[in-house]
Amino acid sequence: MFYYCKSLTGFDSEMPRLKSAKYMFYGCASLTESDSDLPMLEDATGMLKACAGLTEFNSDLPADAG
């Protein structure tokens, strides 16, 4: 999921903006169990589109494992 979030560009204006890249990171890390601080998104596609809207997202990610 990290790879998808980091590689996407553009933004779906229909998706809500989240509080910070950190919240989005947690959301992407656990799509199957929603973080109570995140707005509910319809599906994984929606979450990925929302990830794309955070320009600072990449810098907030830890280094990829492996």
NORCOR-V324641 format. One record per pair of residues at least 12 apart in sequence whose C-alpha atoms are under 8 Angstrom apart, sorted by sequence separation. I is the first residue (numbers start at 0). J is the second residue. If there is no record, write none. Layout:
i: [I	I]
j: [J	J]
This chain:
i: [30	22	23	22	30	27	17	26	27	17	4	15	27	1	0	1	23	0	14	24	16	20	23	14	15	19	14	20	21	16	20	24	11	10	11	21	9	10	20	7	11	7	10	11	9	10	4	7	8	9	3	7	8	4	5	4	5	5]
j: [43	36	37	37	46	46	37	46	47	38	27	38	50	27	27	28	50	28	45	56	49	53	56	48	49	53	49	55	56	52	56	60	48	48	49	59	48	49	59	47	51	48	51	52	51	52	47	50	51	52	47	51	52	50	51	51	56	57]
